[in-house]
Each structure stands twice: as structure tokens, then as C-alpha cells.
């Protein structure tokens, strides 16, 4: 039985094509025994996992048979348990299981916990939907799992893939204190603004590398998020799908915006509380971002709602997003993964890590203020005016 899975594993590892090594690969403690790779649909989680297997095969070819990729889409798991499969794998000398589509397996968290305690020499690395709650309220694995989030491509990664170059990562502090020199060095090699609008439109998702129409692929992916990730994991009735789709359509038309929950509830024919829960589901599914003041969070109404990344802003034919909306959306998306980003009662749009007051602007203001400004039409900045594209080098 295992041989069939090894055959699939070998084929997938041999043929995986990863255009750029992801920064997350070096941030994970691979010695942990239960690791979750979370992320929105379409960001490349499966390829990430297979690329890890490929790297391990190159480094340790003698240990190739000790690692195995399995996908719970396989009908084998409709009548065989993960615990028994893991036991057979361990008995044959295996020590690392790579599991895809965990959300398709009933009682996935309970059986992962059983494997963890029953087979102490087994490591399990599994792909988790962003909608799955791994730590919060998960009594099975919340205390033993180590989750990591895989995001879509940064602007830096997009440039490296598109141009076949290797541009480095810069920290937020490096950018704020030394952005002029950094931007000048990069501009000696390339013209970032020549590629920035393309990235904002289609560079976040690996979909742009496929020989299909990007817009159609993006719409298909968004519908899959609603139909599979949200409905399956949140156990929502299929009859609610049209309401979720309409809510997402309204968000595509309105964001960035403050929420009028009553208006949205009337539009989708739901109660206010259900509407707020649906908005939270869209946020968990990596379709929306919600901006709160420091210390505030759901279920309170956010100060502002954004699409999760700028590519999503173009996913409707009924509205052409304006440059200011795109600038704010990109800024929020590129910072919130590794930094705390909040609304503020001062005149600035954002406060970062509780200390940096910042605006994200489409065009250069007439005069320099006392706070930082990330500006979309700027190639090289000065003083506290910083090119917006440079924040795409944070990962």
C-alpha cells in the first residue's frame, strides 16, 4: 500500500517547479513534531511543502524513504484512518509525514493529536486552510501545533521571479532609516515603478505564472474559497453561499471603507450579528483585512476594511479601483504579516508597532509632514517620503 503513495510522492517531488525560494523556508523550526503551514488558497502551500521535500532529498538522499507526502483528497482515506496509516509508515522506517488537504479529513485534529502522542519519533507537517482554527479553541492540537503563515509573493519575490535576479529583504527599520540609499541601489539595477503596477494587479498569487487568464483564475479561486474553505470548515449551510458571494461583491465595490453593518445586513438579508460573522469568515479566508485601533478586535466594528491584497481589488468588472485605494491596500497587506498595524485617532492613517505614524498615498504630498509617507508614484524618496514599492521588500 505504501508503495503507491511513494510513487506519487516521487513524481510530485521530481516535477515540482518553484520559481523562487520562499523566505518562510528559513523561518520554520523544522525540528518541531507538529507543524502547520497556513495560508490563503492560491498562495503556493502545496508547492512549498513539496519543495521542502525536494530540498531534503538533495541534502539527505539516503533518507528519501523516511519522508512521504500524502493528500487527503485520495479516496483511500475514506475508509482508512490517518492513525493506522501513520503507524504503518513508522513501522516501515518513516519519520516525516507531509499532509495536504487536511480539512478534507473528518476529525483531522483529533487524529493528528493521536499520532503525535502515539508515535513520538514521527514528525507531521500539514497544510492548513487559513480558515482552520489551529490554536484558538482547538482542544486537540492547540497546545502542540506550531503554525506558520505562507503569504503570497512580495513585490521583491515578484521581481526576482520576473527578472531572474536576487534582491534582498530589508527590515522596516532599515527602510525607515535608510530608504534613500536602498532605493538608489535598487534603481541602479532595475526601474521598480516599471513593474509595480503589474505586481499590484496580478503579482501576489502564483496564478500569474500559469498559462491561463489571470482574472478568470482569480475568480475561480475566490469562489473555491467560499465554496470549500468557508462553507466546509465553518460548517455553513450551502443555502447561505449566495449571501456570502453577495457580501464579498459588496466589499469588492466599497473597500477600503468603514463598515455600515446595518446596510450590509439589509443587502444580504441577514441579521447584523450574522453579517459580522460572515465578514470575519472572509477575513479568516484571507479575502479581507480589518483595521482596528490598538486593543480593539472582533466582534467590535473595525475602523476600516480592506481587501486582503491589491490583486483582489481588480476582481470585479463593476468598479475600477482608484490609485489611493490600491496604495492603502498594498501597504496594509505587506506590513501586517510581521508587524502590528493599527488605526489611530491622530491624523495619520496607520500606526505601526505602536510607534511609527504613517500614511500610504497615491501621489506625493505638496509638502513634507512630520510623519512617514509611503508614496506610490515615488521611485526614490527623501526625508520621510518613502517609495511605496520599497515596502514590498519586507519579505
C-alpha positions in Angstrom: 0.0 0.0 0.0 2.7 2.5 0.9 4.5 1.9 -2.4 1.6 3.6 -4.3 2.0 6.7 -2.1 5.8 6.7 -2.5 5.3 6.5 -6.3 3.1 9.6 -6.2 5.5 11.3 -3.8 8.5 10.7 -6.0 6.7 12.0 -9.1 5.5 15.2 -7.4 8.8 16.0 -5.8 10.7 15.4 -9.0 8.4 17.6 -11.1 7.6 20.5 -8.6 8.7 23.8 -10.1 9.2 26.5 -7.6 10.2 29.8 -9.2 11.6 31.4 -6.0 12.6 30.0 -2.6 10.2 31.4 -0.1 11.6 33.3 3.0 9.4 31.2 5.2 11.5 28.2 4.4 14.2 29.5 6.7 11.9 30.8 9.4 10.4 27.4 10.4 11.8 25.3 13.1 11.7 22.0 11.2 12.5 20.0 14.3 9.1 20.6 15.8 7.0 17.5 15.6 3.7 19.1 14.5 3.9 21.9 12.1 1.1 23.6 10.2 1.6 25.6 7.0 -1.3 28.0 6.9 -2.2 30.5 4.2 -4.9 31.6 1.9 -5.9 29.5 -1.1 -3.7 30.0 -4.1 -0.5 31.3 -2.4 1.5 28.1 -3.1 1.3 26.0 0.0 1.4 22.6 -1.8 4.4 23.6 -3.9 6.1 25.0 -0.7 5.7 21.6 1.0 6.9 19.7 -2.0 9.9 22.0 -2.4 10.8 21.3 1.2 10.7 17.6 0.4 12.9 18.2 -2.6 15.5 20.2 -0.6 15.6 17.4 2.0 16.1 14.8 -0.8 19.1 16.8 -2.1 20.6 17.3 1.3 19.9 13.7 2.6 19.4 11.4 -0.3 19.9 8.4 1.9 16.8 9.4 3.9 14.5 9.8 1.0 12.2 6.9 2.0 11.8 8.3 5.5 9.6 11.2 4.2 6.3 10.8 2.5 3.7 13.3 1.0 0.1 12.3 1.2 -3.0 14.1 0.1 -6.3 13.6 1.9 -8.1 14.0 -1.5 -7.1 10.4 -2.0 -10.1 8.1 -1.7 -8.0 5.7 0.4 -8.7 7.9 3.4 -12.4 7.5 3.1 -12.1 4.1 4.8 -8.6 4.1 6.3 -7.6 6.2 9.3 -4.7 8.5 9.5 -3.6 6.9 12.7 -3.3 3.4 11.2 -1.6 4.8 8.0 0.9 6.7 10.2 1.6 3.5 12.2 2.3 1.5 9.1 4.6 4.3 7.8 6.5 4.5 11.1 6.8 0.6 11.2 8.4 0.8 7.7 11.1 3.2 8.9 9.4 6.5 8.1 9.7 9.6 10.3 8.2 12.6 8.4 4.7 12.8 7.0 3.7 15.7 4.8 -0.1 16.0 4.7 -2.1 18.1 2.2 -5.8 18.9 2.3 -6.2 18.2 6.0 -9.5 20.0 6.0 -11.0 17.1 3.8 -10.4 14.6 6.6 -13.0 14.1 9.3 -11.7 14.6 12.8 -8.4 15.7 11.4 -7.3 17.5 14.6 -8.1 14.6 16.9 -6.2 12.1 14.8 -3.2 14.4 14.4 -3.1 14.6 18.2 -3.3 10.7 18.5 -0.4 10.4 16.0 1.6 13.0 18.0 1.4 11.0 21.2 1.3 7.5 19.8 4.4 7.9 17.5 6.9 10.0 19.4 9.5 9.7 16.6 7.1 10.9 13.9 7.1 14.5 12.5 4.0 15.7 10.8 3.9 18.8 8.6 0.5 19.6 7.3 -1.1 22.2 5.1 -4.0 24.1 6.8 -6.6 26.3 5.3 -6.4 29.9 6.7 -10.0 29.4 7.9 -9.0 26.5 10.2 -8.6 27.4 13.9 -5.5 25.6 15.0 -4.7 27.2 18.3 -7.8 29.1 19.4 -10.5 26.8 20.7 -8.8 23.6 19.4 -8.5 21.3 22.4 -6.9 18.5 20.3 -3.8 20.2 19.0 -3.8 23.8 20.2 -1.1 23.2 22.7 1.2 21.1 20.5 0.9 22.6 17.0 3.4 25.2 15.6 1.6 27.2 12.9 3.3 29.3 10.2 1.7 31.5 7.7 2.7 31.5 4.0 1.8 34.7 2.2 1.5 35.4 -1.5 4.5 36.8 -3.3 6.0 40.0 -2.1 7.0 42.7 -4.7 10.6 41.6 -4.1 9.8 38.0 -4.9 7.8 39.0 -7.9 10.8 41.0 -9.3 13.1 38.1 -8.6 10.9 35.7 -10.5 10.1 38.0 -13.3 13.6 39.3 -13.9 15.6 36.3 -12.7 17.5 38.3 -10.1 18.1 38.0 -6.4 17.1 41.2 -4.5 17.5 41.1 -0.7 15.0 41.5 2.1 15.1 44.7 4.2 13.7 45.3 7.7 11.2 48.0 8.4 13.8 49.8 10.5 16.3 49.7 7.6 13.7 51.1 5.2 12.6 53.9 7.5 16.2 55.0 8.4 18.0 54.4 5.1 15.4 54.3 2.3 17.1 56.8 0.1 20.3 54.7 -0.2 18.4 51.4 -0.5 16.2 52.7 -3.3 19.1 54.2 -5.2 21.0 50.9 -5.1 18.0 49.0 -6.3 17.3 51.6 -9.0 20.8 51.2 -10.4 19.8 47.6 -11.3 16.1 48.0 -12.3 13.3 50.5 -12.5 10.9 49.3 -9.8 8.0 51.5 -11.0 8.1 49.9 -14.4 6.9 46.6 -12.7 5.0 47.9 -9.7 1.6 48.3 -11.3 1.8 44.9 -12.8 2.5 43.4 -9.4 -0.4 45.3 -7.8 -2.7 43.9 -10.5 -1.5 40.2 -10.6 1.7 39.6 -8.8 0.6 38.4 -5.4 -0.6 35.0 -6.4 1.5 32.3 -8.2 -1.5 32.2 -10.6 0.2 34.7 -12.8 2.8 32.1 -13.7 0.2 29.7 -15.2 -0.7 29.7 -18.9 -4.3 30.8 -18.1 -6.2 34.1 -18.0 -5.3 35.5 -14.6 -8.6 37.2 -13.9 -10.6 34.1 -14.6 -8.2 32.0 -12.5 -8.5 34.5 -9.7 -12.3 34.5 -9.8 -12.3 30.7 -9.8 -10.0 30.7 -6.8 -12.2 33.2 -4.9 -15.3 31.0 -5.4 -13.4 27.9 -4.3 -12.5 29.8 -1.1 -16.2 30.4 -0.4 -17.5 27.1 -1.5 -14.8 24.9 0.1 -12.8 26.7 2.7 -15.5 28.8 4.3 -18.5 26.5 3.9 -16.7 23.3 4.8 -14.6 24.5 7.7 -17.2 26.8 9.2 -19.9 24.2 8.5 -22.2 26.8 6.9 -25.3 25.7 5.1 -24.9 25.7 1.3 -28.0 27.9 1.1 -26.0 30.7 2.6 -23.5 30.7 -0.2 -25.3 33.3 -2.3 -25.3 35.7 0.7 -21.6 35.2 1.2 -21.0 35.8 -2.5 -23.1 39.0 -2.5 -21.3 40.3 0.7 -17.9 39.7 -1.0 -19.2 41.5 -4.1 -20.2 44.5 -2.0 -16.8 44.5 -0.3 -15.1 44.5 -3.7 -17.2 47.5 -4.7 -16.7 49.5 -1.5 -13.3 48.8 0.1 -11.4 50.5 1.6 -14.3 51.6 3.7 -15.7 51.9 7.1 -18.5 49.3 7.7 -22.1 50.2 7.6 -23.2 46.8 9.1 -26.9 47.7 9.0 -26.8 48.5 5.3 -24.8 45.3 4.5 -27.2 43.2 6.6 -30.2 44.6 4.7 -28.5 44.0 1.4 -27.8 40.3 2.1 -31.0 39.8 4.1 -29.2 38.7 7.3 -29.0 39.9 10.9 -26.3 42.3 12.0 -24.6 39.6 14.0 -24.6 37.1 11.2 -23.3 39.7 8.8 -20.4 40.5 11.1 -19.7 36.8 11.4 -19.6 36.5 7.6 -17.2 39.4 7.4 -15.0 37.6 9.9 -15.1 34.5 7.8 -14.0 36.4 4.8 -11.1 37.8 6.8 -10.1 34.4 8.1 -10.2 33.2 4.5 -7.6 35.9 3.5 -10.1 37.8 1.4 -10.4 40.8 3.7 -8.3 42.7 6.2 -9.8 44.6 9.1 -8.1 47.6 10.7 -8.7 48.2 14.4 -7.4 50.7 17.0 -4.9 49.2 19.4 -6.6 47.0 21.9 -9.8 46.6 19.9 -10.7 43.5 17.9 -13.6 41.4 16.5 -16.6 41.4 17.3 -16.3 45.1 17.5 -16.8 47.0 14.3 -13.4 47.8 12.6 -12.3 51.3 11.8 -11.8 50.3 8.2 -12.0 47.2 5.9 -9.6 46.4 3.1 -9.3 43.7 0.5 -6.6 41.3 1.7 -4.2 42.2 -1.1 -4.2 44.5 -4.1 -4.8 41.8 -6.7 -8.3 41.2 -5.2 -9.2 44.8 -5.8 -9.3 44.1 -9.5 -11.6 41.1 -9.2 -14.8 42.9 -10.2 -15.8 44.3 -13.5 -18.2 46.8 -12.0 -15.5 49.0 -10.5 -12.1 50.3 -11.4 -10.1 50.7 -8.1 -8.6 54.1 -7.7 -4.9 54.5 -7.0 -5.4 55.7 -3.4 -7.4 52.5 -2.6 -4.7 50.4 -4.1 -1.9 52.2 -2.2 -3.6 51.7 1.1 -4.5 48.1 0.4 -0.9 47.2 -0.6 0.6 49.0 2.4 -1.6 47.2 4.9 -1.1 43.8 3.2 2.7 44.0 3.0 3.1 45.1 6.6 0.6 43.2 8.7 2.2 39.8 8.4 5.2 40.7 10.6 4.2 44.0 12.1 1.4 45.3 14.3 -0.7 47.7 12.2 -3.5 49.7 13.8 -5.8 52.7 13.2 -5.0 55.8 15.2 -7.0 58.8 16.4 -4.3 61.1 15.2 -4.4 62.4 11.6 -2.2 59.5 10.3 -3.8 56.5 8.6 -1.8 53.9 10.4 0.4 53.4 13.5 2.9 50.6 13.1 4.2 48.6 16.0 2.8 51.3 18.3 5.4 53.9 17.4 5.5 54.8 13.6 2.7 57.0 12.4 2.4 56.5 8.6 0.3 57.4 5.6 0.0 55.4 2.3 -0.6 57.8 -0.6 -1.1 57.5 -4.3 0.8 60.8 -5.0 3.5 62.9 -3.4 2.0 65.5 -1.0 2.7 69.1 -1.6 4.9 69.4 1.5 6.7 67.0 3.8 5.0 66.4 7.2 6.2 65.1 10.5 5.1 61.5 9.8 6.3 58.9 7.3 4.5 58.7 4.0 4.6 55.7 1.7 4.1 57.1 -1.8 3.0 55.1 -4.8 4.4 57.3 -7.6 7.8 57.8 -6.0 10.9 55.9 -7.2 13.4 57.4 -4.8 12.3 59.3 -1.7 13.6 62.0 0.5 13.2 62.8 4.2 10.1 61.0 5.4 8.6 60.5 2.0 9.4 56.8 1.1 8.6 54.9 -2.1 5.6 52.6 -1.5 7.2 49.9 -3.6 10.1 49.6 -1.2 7.8 48.2 1.5 7.4 45.2 -0.9 10.9 44.2 0.2 9.9 43.4 3.8 9.8 39.7 3.0 
